[in-house]
């Protein structure tokens, strides 16, 4: 690995340690498909927040995903803001 890859891997490992068993992070898994995507939202401790969300592969679908994510974040009140915001 080159230096850039090593630094990237170290940052990934640090983020993983911070998230593991944390009640302050929401985990979103997305099964990407051509037309429609399926998403799951939960906590790092295994609590399910939203079992299945289906959204279109377009800007409206992405906007709906962001809106639902924010609504669940506000409803649960204990999650950190998304990375970069």
Phi and psi in radians as a Rosetta constraint file:
Dihedral C 1 N 2 CA 2 C 2 CIRCULARHARMONIC -1.534 0.35
Dihedral N 2 CA 2 C 2 N 3 CIRCULARHARMONIC 3.046 0.35
Dihedral C 2 N 3 CA 3 C 3 CIRCULARHARMONIC -1.025 0.35
Dihedral N 3 CA 3 C 3 N 4 CIRCULARHARMONIC -0.692 0.35
Dihedral C 3 N 4 CA 4 C 4 CIRCULARHARMONIC -1.113 0.35
Dihedral N 4 CA 4 C 4 N 5 CIRCULARHARMONIC -0.743 0.35
Dihedral C 4 N 5 CA 5 C 5 CIRCULARHARMONIC -1.165 0.35
Dihedral N 5 CA 5 C 5 N 6 CIRCULARHARMONIC -0.662 0.35
Dihedral C 5 N 6 CA 6 C 6 CIRCULARHARMONIC -1.126 0.35
Dihedral N 6 CA 6 C 6 N 7 CIRCULARHARMONIC -0.794 0.35
Dihedral C 6 N 7 CA 7 C 7 CIRCULARHARMONIC -1.091 0.35
Dihedral N 7 CA 7 C 7 N 8 CIRCULARHARMONIC -0.747 0.35
Dihedral C 7 N 8 CA 8 C 8 CIRCULARHARMONIC -1.076 0.35
Dihedral N 8 CA 8 C 8 N 9 CIRCULARHARMONIC -0.738 0.35
Dihedral C 8 N 9 CA 9 C 9 CIRCULARHARMONIC -1.141 0.35
Dihedral N 9 CA 9 C 9 N 10 CIRCULARHARMONIC -0.712 0.35
Dihedral C 9 N 10 CA 10 C 10 CIRCULARHARMONIC -1.102 0.35
Dihedral N 10 CA 10 C 10 N 11 CIRCULARHARMONIC -0.723 0.35
Dihedral C 10 N 11 CA 11 C 11 CIRCULARHARMONIC -1.111 0.35
Dihedral N 11 CA 11 C 11 N 12 CIRCULARHARMONIC -0.720 0.35
Dihedral C 11 N 12 CA 12 C 12 CIRCULARHARMONIC -1.069 0.35
Dihedral N 12 CA 12 C 12 N 13 CIRCULARHARMONIC -0.811 0.35
Dihedral C 12 N 13 CA 13 C 13 CIRCULARHARMONIC -1.075 0.35
Dihedral N 13 CA 13 C 13 N 14 CIRCULARHARMONIC -0.701 0.35
Dihedral C 13 N 14 CA 14 C 14 CIRCULARHARMONIC -1.125 0.35
Dihedral N 14 CA 14 C 14 N 15 CIRCULARHARMONIC -0.789 0.35
Dihedral C 14 N 15 CA 15 C 15 CIRCULARHARMONIC -1.084 0.35
Dihedral N 15 CA 15 C 15 N 16 CIRCULARHARMONIC -0.729 0.35
Dihedral C 15 N 16 CA 16 C 16 CIRCULARHARMONIC -1.069 0.35
Dihedral N 16 CA 16 C 16 N 17 CIRCULARHARMONIC -0.712 0.35
Dihedral C 16 N 17 CA 17 C 17 CIRCULARHARMONIC -1.119 0.35
Dihedral N 17 CA 17 C 17 N 18 CIRCULARHARMONIC -0.695 0.35
Dihedral C 17 N 18 CA 18 C 18 CIRCULARHARMONIC -1.155 0.35
Dihedral N 18 CA 18 C 18 N 19 CIRCULARHARMONIC -0.656 0.35
Dihedral C 18 N 19 CA 19 C 19 CIRCULARHARMONIC -1.381 0.35
Dihedral N 19 CA 19 C 19 N 20 CIRCULARHARMONIC -0.652 0.35
Dihedral C 19 N 20 CA 20 C 20 CIRCULARHARMONIC -0.948 0.35
Dihedral N 20 CA 20 C 20 N 21 CIRCULARHARMONIC 2.196 0.35
Dihedral C 20 N 21 CA 21 C 21 CIRCULARHARMONIC 1.060 0.35
Dihedral N 21 CA 21 C 21 N 22 CIRCULARHARMONIC 0.386 0.35
Dihedral C 21 N 22 CA 22 C 22 CIRCULARHARMONIC -1.634 0.35
Dihedral N 22 CA 22 C 22 N 23 CIRCULARHARMONIC 2.418 0.35
Dihedral C 22 N 23 CA 23 C 23 CIRCULARHARMONIC -1.560 0.35
Dihedral N 23 CA 23 C 23 N 24 CIRCULARHARMONIC 0.007 0.35
Dihedral C 23 N 24 CA 24 C 24 CIRCULARHARMONIC -1.753 0.35
Dihedral N 24 CA 24 C 24 N 25 CIRCULARHARMONIC 0.088 0.35
Dihedral C 24 N 25 CA 25 C 25 CIRCULARHARMONIC -2.214 0.35
Dihedral N 25 CA 25 C 25 N 26 CIRCULARHARMONIC 2.372 0.35
Dihedral C 25 N 26 CA 26 C 26 CIRCULARHARMONIC -1.735 0.35
Dihedral N 26 CA 26 C 26 N 27 CIRCULARHARMONIC 2.327 0.35
Dihedral C 26 N 27 CA 27 C 27 CIRCULARHARMONIC -1.799 0.35
Dihedral N 27 CA 27 C 27 N 28 CIRCULARHARMONIC 2.262 0.35
Dihedral C 27 N 28 CA 28 C 28 CIRCULARHARMONIC -2.119 0.35
Dihedral N 28 CA 28 C 28 N 29 CIRCULARHARMONIC 2.087 0.35
Dihedral C 28 N 29 CA 29 C 29 CIRCULARHARMONIC -1.848 0.35
Dihedral N 29 CA 29 C 29 N 30 CIRCULARHARMONIC 2.315 0.35
Dihedral C 29 N 30 CA 30 C 30 CIRCULARHARMONIC -2.180 0.35
Dihedral N 30 CA 30 C 30 N 31 CIRCULARHARMONIC 2.204 0.35
Dihedral C 30 N 31 CA 31 C 31 CIRCULARHARMONIC -1.629 0.35
Dihedral N 31 CA 31 C 31 N 32 CIRCULARHARMONIC 1.832 0.35
Dihedral C 31 N 32 CA 32 C 32 CIRCULARHARMONIC -1.447 0.35
Dihedral N 32 CA 32 C 32 N 33 CIRCULARHARMONIC 2.328 0.35
Dihedral C 32 N 33 CA 33 C 33 CIRCULARHARMONIC -2.346 0.35
Dihedral N 33 CA 33 C 33 N 34 CIRCULARHARMONIC 3.117 0.35
Dihedral C 33 N 34 CA 34 C 34 CIRCULARHARMONIC -1.207 0.35
Dihedral N 34 CA 34 C 34 N 35 CIRCULARHARMONIC -0.837 0.35
Dihedral C 34 N 35 CA 35 C 35 CIRCULARHARMONIC -1.829 0.35
Dihedral N 35 CA 35 C 35 N 36 CIRCULARHARMONIC -0.775 0.35
Dihedral C 35 N 36 CA 36 C 36 CIRCULARHARMONIC -2.279 0.35
Dihedral N 36 CA 36 C 36 N 37 CIRCULARHARMONIC 2.474 0.35
Dihedral C 36 N 37 CA 37 C 37 CIRCULARHARMONIC -1.903 0.35
Dihedral N 37 CA 37 C 37 N 38 CIRCULARHARMONIC 2.677 0.35
Dihedral C 37 N 38 CA 38 C 38 CIRCULARHARMONIC -2.047 0.35
Dihedral N 38 CA 38 C 38 N 39 CIRCULARHARMONIC 2.318 0.35
Dihedral C 38 N 39 CA 39 C 39 CIRCULARHARMONIC -2.172 0.35
Dihedral N 39 CA 39 C 39 N 40 CIRCULARHARMONIC 2.630 0.35
Dihedral C 39 N 40 CA 40 C 40 CIRCULARHARMONIC -2.221 0.35
Dihedral N 40 CA 40 C 40 N 41 CIRCULARHARMONIC 2.445 0.35
Dihedral C 40 N 41 CA 41 C 41 CIRCULARHARMONIC -2.201 0.35
Dihedral N 41 CA 41 C 41 N 42 CIRCULARHARMONIC 2.340 0.35
Dihedral C 41 N 42 CA 42 C 42 CIRCULARHARMONIC -2.760 0.35
Dihedral N 42 CA 42 C 42 N 43 CIRCULARHARMONIC -3.086 0.35
Dihedral C 42 N 43 CA 43 C 43 CIRCULARHARMONIC -1.803 0.35
Dihedral N 43 CA 43 C 43 N 44 CIRCULARHARMONIC 2.903 0.35
Dihedral C 43 N 44 CA 44 C 44 CIRCULARHARMONIC -1.197 0.35
Dihedral N 44 CA 44 C 44 N 45 CIRCULARHARMONIC -0.276 0.35
Dihedral C 44 N 45 CA 45 C 45 CIRCULARHARMONIC -1.602 0.35
Dihedral N 45 CA 45 C 45 N 46 CIRCULARHARMONIC -0.011 0.35
Dihedral C 45 N 46 CA 46 C 46 CIRCULARHARMONIC 1.780 0.35
Dihedral N 46 CA 46 C 46 N 47 CIRCULARHARMONIC 0.042 0.35
Dihedral C 46 N 47 CA 47 C 47 CIRCULARHARMONIC -1.344 0.35
Dihedral N 47 CA 47 C 47 N 48 CIRCULARHARMONIC 2.232 0.35
Dihedral C 47 N 48 CA 48 C 48 CIRCULARHARMONIC -1.434 0.35
Dihedral N 48 CA 48 C 48 N 49 CIRCULARHARMONIC 2.240 0.35
Dihedral C 48 N 49 CA 49 C 49 CIRCULARHARMONIC -1.807 0.35
Dihedral N 49 CA 49 C 49 N 50 CIRCULARHARMONIC -0.626 0.35
Dihedral C 49 N 50 CA 50 C 50 CIRCULARHARMONIC -2.633 0.35
Dihedral N 50 CA 50 C 50 N 51 CIRCULARHARMONIC 2.052 0.35
Dihedral C 50 N 51 CA 51 C 51 CIRCULARHARMONIC -1.282 0.35
Dihedral N 51 CA 51 C 51 N 52 CIRCULARHARMONIC -0.743 0.35
Dihedral C 51 N 52 CA 52 C 52 CIRCULARHARMONIC -2.622 0.35
Dihedral N 52 CA 52 C 52 N 53 CIRCULARHARMONIC 2.206 0.35
Dihedral C 52 N 53 CA 53 C 53 CIRCULARHARMONIC -2.262 0.35
Dihedral N 53 CA 53 C 53 N 54 CIRCULARHARMONIC 2.135 0.35
Dihedral C 53 N 54 CA 54 C 54 CIRCULARHARMONIC -1.864 0.35
Dihedral N 54 CA 54 C 54 N 55 CIRCULARHARMONIC 2.243 0.35
Dihedral C 54 N 55 CA 55 C 55 CIRCULARHARMONIC -2.432 0.35
Dihedral N 55 CA 55 C 55 N 56 CIRCULARHARMONIC 2.633 0.35
Dihedral C 55 N 56 CA 56 C 56 CIRCULARHARMONIC -1.220 0.35
Dihedral N 56 CA 56 C 56 N 57 CIRCULARHARMONIC 2.685 0.35
Dihedral C 56 N 57 CA 57 C 57 CIRCULARHARMONIC -1.526 0.35
Dihedral N 57 CA 57 C 57 N 58 CIRCULARHARMONIC 1.167 0.35
Dihedral C 57 N 58 CA 58 C 58 CIRCULARHARMONIC -2.730 0.35
Dihedral N 58 CA 58 C 58 N 59 CIRCULARHARMONIC 3.123 0.35
Dihedral C 58 N 59 CA 59 C 59 CIRCULARHARMONIC -1.114 0.35
Dihedral N 59 CA 59 C 59 N 60 CIRCULARHARMONIC -0.617 0.35
Dihedral C 59 N 60 CA 60 C 60 CIRCULARHARMONIC -1.155 0.35
Dihedral N 60 CA 60 C 60 N 61 CIRCULARHARMONIC -0.719 0.35
Dihedral C 60 N 61 CA 61 C 61 CIRCULARHARMONIC -1.135 0.35
Dihedral N 61 CA 61 C 61 N 62 CIRCULARHARMONIC -0.729 0.35
Dihedral C 61 N 62 CA 62 C 62 CIRCULARHARMONIC -1.130 0.35
Dihedral N 62 CA 62 C 62 N 63 CIRCULARHARMONIC -0.716 0.35
Dihedral C 62 N 63 CA 63 C 63 CIRCULARHARMONIC -1.095 0.35
Dihedral N 63 CA 63 C 63 N 64 CIRCULARHARMONIC -0.689 0.35
Dihedral C 63 N 64 CA 64 C 64 CIRCULARHARMONIC -1.123 0.35
Dihedral N 64 CA 64 C 64 N 65 CIRCULARHARMONIC -0.710 0.35
Dihedral C 64 N 65 CA 65 C 65 CIRCULARHARMONIC -1.048 0.35
Dihedral N 65 CA 65 C 65 N 66 CIRCULARHARMONIC -0.809 0.35
Dihedral C 65 N 66 CA 66 C 66 CIRCULARHARMONIC -1.106 0.35
Dihedral N 66 CA 66 C 66 N 67 CIRCULARHARMONIC -0.719 0.35
Dihedral C 66 N 67 CA 67 C 67 CIRCULARHARMONIC -1.130 0.35
Dihedral N 67 CA 67 C 67 N 68 CIRCULARHARMONIC -0.776 0.35
Dihedral C 67 N 68 CA 68 C 68 CIRCULARHARMONIC -1.139 0.35
Dihedral N 68 CA 68 C 68 N 69 CIRCULARHARMONIC -0.691 0.35
Dihedral C 68 N 69 CA 69 C 69 CIRCULARHARMONIC -1.075 0.35
Dihedral N 69 CA 69 C 69 N 70 CIRCULARHARMONIC -0.813 0.35
Dihedral C 69 N 70 CA 70 C 70 CIRCULARHARMONIC -1.127 0.35
Dihedral N 70 CA 70 C 70 N 71 CIRCULARHARMONIC -0.701 0.35
Dihedral C 70 N 71 CA 71 C 71 CIRCULARHARMONIC -1.086 0.35
Dihedral N 71 CA 71 C 71 N 72 CIRCULARHARMONIC -0.739 0.35
Dihedral C 71 N 72 CA 72 C 72 CIRCULARHARMONIC -1.195 0.35
Dihedral N 72 CA 72 C 72 N 73 CIRCULARHARMONIC -0.681 0.35
Dihedral C 72 N 73 CA 73 C 73 CIRCULARHARMONIC -1.067 0.35
Dihedral N 73 CA 73 C 73 N 74 CIRCULARHARMONIC -0.799 0.35
Dihedral C 73 N 74 CA 74 C 74 CIRCULARHARMONIC -1.182 0.35
Dihedral N 74 CA 74 C 74 N 75 CIRCULARHARMONIC -0.733 0.35
Dihedral C 74 N 75 CA 75 C 75 CIRCULARHARMONIC -1.039 0.35
Dihedral N 75 CA 75 C 75 N 76 CIRCULARHARMONIC -0.684 0.35
Dihedral C 75 N 76 CA 76 C 76 CIRCULARHARMONIC -1.549 0.35
Dihedral N 76 CA 76 C 76 N 77 CIRCULARHARMONIC -0.375 0.35
Dihedral C 76 N 77 CA 77 C 77 CIRCULARHARMONIC 1.111 0.35
Dihedral N 77 CA 77 C 77 N 78 CIRCULARHARMONIC 0.116 0.35
Dihedral C 77 N 78 CA 78 C 78 CIRCULARHARMONIC -2.249 0.35
Dihedral N 78 CA 78 C 78 N 79 CIRCULARHARMONIC 0.282 0.35
Dihedral C 78 N 79 CA 79 C 79 CIRCULARHARMONIC -1.708 0.35
Dihedral N 79 CA 79 C 79 N 80 CIRCULARHARMONIC 2.554 0.35
Dihedral C 79 N 80 CA 80 C 80 CIRCULARHARMONIC -1.161 0.35
Dihedral N 80 CA 80 C 80 N 81 CIRCULARHARMONIC 2.739 0.35
Dihedral C 80 N 81 CA 81 C 81 CIRCULARHARMONIC -1.157 0.35
Dihedral N 81 CA 81 C 81 N 82 CIRCULARHARMONIC 2.681 0.35
Dihedral C 81 N 82 CA 82 C 82 CIRCULARHARMONIC -1.007 0.35
Dihedral N 82 CA 82 C 82 N 83 CIRCULARHARMONIC 2.686 0.35
Dihedral C 82 N 83 CA 83 C 83 CIRCULARHARMONIC -1.033 0.35
Dihedral N 83 CA 83 C 83 N 84 CIRCULARHARMONIC 2.351 0.35
Dihedral C 83 N 84 CA 84 C 84 CIRCULARHARMONIC 1.576 0.35
Dihedral N 84 CA 84 C 84 N 85 CIRCULARHARMONIC -0.003 0.35
